[in-house]
């Protein structure tokens, strides 16, 4: 009876031998790297060896079987948790990241027990994997880039560019290696002949490479393009692995409509989600916070208001560091930019004086900019209340959208096409036609409207995406990949194995 009772508590053994699901579990742990996870985190090889011995060797004592069963259970629970929600709390990296609601808590122990009891372990692992199309595409990209490890195209250094750049028609001694790398990366067709000069298909291949790496696609091989061509496949593999980790804790596709900002890409997309499938309705360039000292934070909130012809309430930090020094040098800047002082009671003061500037520095007054052509927020502001006072807005200097790297703001996000975004946000309100939106933006009179339904806004950080089956890499502008890699490398976690596995 005691032996029978002990057997009933085992998850992975039947009559002293590992079940087929135990072998499946060991395979999942061994191939955890397919998802960018580390099999060593789950002691995959020692567990697999121990299970093989238990399956084909002499019958082991009940105590040894119980220890192995517990070790495999603990390892699978950790694996499922890591697969489902990531290996660390994202707030370690992004302090303003919102904790998931308690209703989404993933009980790995119960989940695993139910899966094994119903003999549906593969299905359970599949369902625990993030249900995001991008995740599946990046998983495939990871496999493809791993095939480039050790590729001969990177065993020879790419020849240094003569001068500052290589333009079409010029000679270049690195032509063969350049061609080989572009073919390996899929930017050139296989069997593309090596040209005598830098021209033709090779130039087109460089353009395709530039498009996939956030570079100006001019076909000119300059320092920025050369630097990206020098990146080894192993680094790209790690970049994809880190992006998969972020996706495991990013709440995508959890609302029927949402606006997603990807900081390294400098792009905003507005999605509609139906039956688990996301469709991009609006896409545009954005400008984000300066990497030097005004970084845009990663978080998610609900957009609740739109403000047409907005006032800009100058943050005290900007007033002290930029606006007040400028006004002391150039008093005419006050009227030119449409500034005014505002009391704590909301009364505007249109007179520039040293006393008023001092009052601003002391927090007794604030400076705001009236609606108009010089307003720093442009003519529309999209508000999703948050502690960092970050929002989306237009800009009076749209020429900055022509830059490839666009981290110029004080932290808020400037949008290239505010009318299209407003139409998406207000699409369920037929009264807000495009004409009415444009009229409200140009009226010069501030007007705030509350959205009938809040709209999810997600500010993300992904240096890799897949679009139309092409893998795109973007600069790690805020060094967040480096930070995440460092945290993952040095994190301290409890050993999932309750006993050593021999």
N, C-alpha and C positions, 0 to 999 in steps of 0.2 A: 504493500500500500504506500509506503514512504517513497519508493522509487517511482511509482505511478504519479504521486502528487508532485514530485520534483519535475517529472517529465511534463506535466501539465503547465508548469510555469515557464517552460522554455519556449522561446520564440522561433528558434532556427534549427532545432534538432528533433529528430524522430527516431526512437529506439537507438540512441547513441550515435547516430550519423547525421551530418548536416543535410538539410532539405534542399530542394532545388532553388527555393527562394533565398537560402543562405548563400548559395553560389551566385545567384543574381546580385545579391547585395554586395558581395565582394567585387563583382565586376563593375558595379556602379562606382564604388569607392576607387577602384583602380583607374577608371577612366574619368575621374572628376576633373582632370585637366581639360577635357573637351569643353567645359564651361568656364575655363579660366581659374578653376580652383586647384588646390594643391593636394594630390593624393596622400602625401606624407602627413598632412594635417589629420588624416583619419587612419593612420597606420595601415594603409591599404595593403602593402606587400606583406608585412608580418601576419596580418589577419588572413590574407589569402593562403599563405603558406600553412598556417595553423589549420585552416579549414580543409586544405588538401590532405594534410596528415590525418585529420579526424575522419575524413571520408574514405581514405584508402589504407591507412595504417592500422595497427592493433587497436582494439576497442579501448577507449580511455576511461579513467574513473569518472564517476558522476560529478565530482567536485570540479575536475578540469573542464568537463563539458559545460557546466554551469558558468564557470569563469569566462570561457570563450564566448558563450551565448551572450553574457552580459556585456562583454567587450564589443562584440559586433553590434549589439543594440545601441550602445552609447555612441559608437562611431557613426552609425546610420542616422541617429537623431541629430548629431552635429552636422552631418552632411546635408540633411534635409533643411535644417535651419539656415545654413550658409547658402544653399541653393535658392531658398525661397526669399530670404530677406537680407542676405549679405553677411559678411564676416565681422562687421563692426557697426557700432552705432554711428550713423552719419553725422551726428552732432559733434563728434570728435573732430571732424574735418570742417563742417559748416555749422557754426554755432547757432545760426538762426533757422536751421532745418527743423521742421515741425515733427514732433513725435507722432507715429501712427496712432489712430484711436484704439482704445482697448478692445473694441469689437473686432478688430482685425488681427488680434493675437493669434499666433500660429503655435498650436500645441503639438510639437513634433512627436512627443511620446505617444499620445493618443492616436495621432495621424498614422504613425508607423505601425502601431499595434493593430489598428483597424485594417490597414492595407495588407498586412501579413495574414491576418485572420480570414480575410476574404480572398486570399491568394491573388492579389492585384498589385503587387509591388511595382512592376514597370509602369502601370497606369498611374499609380500614386506619385512616383518620381516625376513623371511627365507633367502631372497637374501641379506639382510643387514648383516647377520651373516658371519663371516670370512669363506671363501670357502677353508679351509685347512683341509685335512683328520685328521690330528692330533688334531685339535680343536674339531671335532665331537667325537673323541675317548676320549679326556680328559673330555668332557662334560658328557659322559657316566660314566667315572671313578669317576667323582665328585658325581654323583648320588649313585654309589655303595659305595663309602667311607662314604657318609652321612648316609647310612644304618648301618654303624658300630658305629655311635655315641650312646653312652650308652650301647654298647655291654658288656655282662658280662665278656668277656675275659680281659677287661681293668678295671674292678671294683676291682680286686685283684692285688696287686703289684707282679711283677715277682721276684721270690726269687733271692737274690744276689748269684752270682757264687762263689763257694768255690775255693779259690786260684785265679789265674789270668785268667784261662780259663777252659772251660768244653770240654773235648775230648771224642770221641766215646768210649763207654764201661764204663764210669764213672756214679756214682749215682748222682742224683740231685733232691732236694726237690721241685723244680719249674716245674717238668715235666708236670703236668696236665695243668697248666696255659700256659706253652710254647706250648703244643699241641693245646690247645684251640685257642690261638692267630694265630698260623700258619694255622689252619683250617679256621678261620674267614677271614684271608687275602688271602686264596686261594693257599697257598704254600703247604698245605697238603690236602689230600682228606677228605671229610666229613666222620665221623664215624671212623677215624683212632684211634685205641686203644692207650691208654697211656702206654708206655713201662715201664718196671721196671727199666731199665737203659737207658742212652742216646745212642741209637743205632738204626739201621735199618731205617725205613721210617722217623723217626723224624730227623735223621741226614740229610737225603735227603731233608726234608722240610726246614731245616736251610740253606742248600746249595741254594735252590731255593730262599729263602728270601735274602740271601747274594747277589745273582746274580742281584736281583731287586733293590738293595740299594747301588750299586757301591762298594761292599766289596769283598775281596778275598773269593771265594767260596770254602773254604777248609773244611766246615762242623764243624769247631771248634768254639765254642761259646766263643769268647773273648770279651774284653771291647767294641770294636767298634761295634760288632754285638749286644751285649747286649744293648748298648745305642740306637741303631736304633729300637730294639724291644720294648723299653720303650716309644717311641714316640706315643702320643695319636692320635686316629683317627681324632680328631678335628684339630690337627696341619697338618695332611696330607690333610684334606679338604681345609685348608687355602692355603697350598702349591699349590694345583691344581688350586684354584681360582686365585692365583697370576700368575700362568703360563698361564692361559686363558687370563688374562689381557695383558701379554706380547705378546701373539700371535695376539691380536687385533691390535697391532701396528708394528708387524714384517712383512716385505715384502717378505713372502715366496711365491713360485710358481708364481713369476712375471717375470720369464725369462725361456727360453726353456731349459737351462742348468745352473746349479749353484753349487757352493761349499759352504756347510754350516758347520760351526764350532760351536759346543755346548760346552761352557767353563766348566760348572760343570760336564759334562759327560766325558770330556777329549776325545772327539771323533769328527772326521771329516767325513762327508758324501758328496759324489758327486752325484747329481741328474740329471736325464733327466725328463722333464715335457712334457707330451703329453696329449691333451684333458683334461687338469686339473688334471691329475693323475701323481704323482711323483714316479719314480722308482730309487732306490738306485743302482748306478753302481759301486761305490767304497766306502769302509768304512775302517777307520783305526784309531788307537790310535794317540793322539797328546799330546804334552807338551805345557802348556800355562804359562803365566807370574805368578810370585810368588805372592801369596795372601798378603804377608807381605808388599811389596813396589813396585812391578813391574807388576801390574795387566794389563792383556790384555783388551783393551777397546772393547765395543760393537759398531759395525757400519757396514755399507755395502759399498763396492766399486767394481769397475770392474778390474779384473786381465787383464793386458795388456802385460806383458813381462814374459819370463822365462830366467833366467841366469844360464848357465851351468858352472861348476867349478868357482864359484863366488869369487870375493874379498869380504872380510868383512871390511867395513869401521867402525872402532870402534867408537861408539857414545862418544862424549866428556865426558858425565857423567860417562860412564864405564871406559874410559881412566883415568880419574882423580881418581875415587874411587877404581879401581881394577888393571888395567894394569900397570900404572906408578908406584904405590907402589911395585908391584911384580917385575918390571924391576929394580927398585933401589935395591931390596934385592937380586935378582938373574939375573944378566945381561945376562947369557946364555939362559934365557927364550926367549930373542929377536930372536935369530937365530933358536932355537928349534921350536918355534911356527910360524916361517915364517913371522914375522912382518917387516914392513918398514914404514918410514915416507913419507909423501906426501905433497908437497908444494901446495899453493893455485892455482898455475898454472898447477898442475897435475904431477909434476916431482917427481919420487921416490928417496928416500935417504935411503941407506942401512946401514948407520953408526949409532950406538947407542951412544949417548953422553948426558951429563947433559944439555947442551945447547938446544939440540933437544927436550928433555923431557920438559924443561921449555917452549919452543916455543909451544908445544902441549897444555900445561896448559893455555897459553895465547891466544890460538886460531890462532896462526900463522902457525902451521903445524897440520896435523892430522896423526893418526896411522891407518894403514890398515894391514890386514892379507892376504897374497898371497894364491891362490888356493893350496890345498894339503891336506894330511891326517889329519892335526890338525886344519884345518879351522873350525871356530865355526859354519859356515853355512852348513857344510858338502859339498856336491858336486852339489847342485842344489838349486835355490832360485826362488820362485814364487812371482812376484811383482804386487801388486795392489796399485798404488800410493795413499798415504794418509798423512795427516799432522802429524800423530804419528809415521811414519816410521815403521809400522808393516807389516810383510810379512810372508809367509810360507817358510820353508826351511828344509833341512835334518840336520843331526847332526852326529858328530864323536863319540858320546857316546850313542849308541842305547839302552844300558842296562837300561836306565832310563824308557823306555817304559814298563818294567816289573813291575813297581810300580803301586799300585792302585790309589793313589793320585799323580797327575803329574803336579804340578804347580812349575816349577823349572826355567823357562826362565826369561829373562829380559823384556819380553812383547811380543816378536815375538812368532810364533807358529811353533814348530818343528813337522814334520810329520814322521810317522813310515815307510810308504811305498811310497817314492817319485816317484819311477818308475811307479807304478800304477796310481798315481795322474797325472804324466806327460802324460801318455798315454791317460787318460781321457781328459785332457786339449787340447791335440794335435790330438784328434781322427779324426778330419776332414781334417787333413793334412797327406796324405798317405806316404809322404816322411819320416815322423818321426816314424820309426819303433822302436820296443823295443830295438833292437841292436844299432840303431843310438843314441837313448836316453842314453843308458848305456855308449856308447863310448864317447859321449859329456860330460857326468858326470865325467868320469875318465881321460879325456884328460889332465887335469892340465892347460889348456889354457882357460881363461875366454871368454865366448861367450854369447851374449844376443840376443834373438830373440823376435820380436814383434808378438803377436798373430794376426791372420787374423781377428778374431772376439773376442772382449772383453768378458770375462767370469765373471758373477756375483759371488762375494764372500761375504758371509753374516756371520758375527761373532755374535752369539746369546748367550743368557743366559737363559737356561730353566732347572730348577731342577726337572722337571717331564716330562717324555715322555711315550708314549704307543707304544709297539712294539709286534707284534704277539699276540695282545689281553692281554698282560701283562703290568701292570703299574710299571714303574721304577722310583725310587726316588734317587736323587744325593745330596751330601752335598752342602750347600750354601757357597761355598769356598770363595767368595768375599763378603758375607753378603748382597747380592743384594736383596734377598727376604725380609730381615728385613728392608732394606731401602725403598723398594717399599711399604711395608705394612705401614710403618710410614708415608710416603708421602700421601698415600691414606687416612689414618686416619685423617690427619691434613689439607688436602686440603680445600681451600675455594672456594665455587661455588655459583653462583647466584641461588636463589630459583626459580624452574621452575613454581611455582604457582603464578600467578599475584594477586590472592586474596585468603584469607583463605578458606579452604574447610570445611564445617560444617558436 
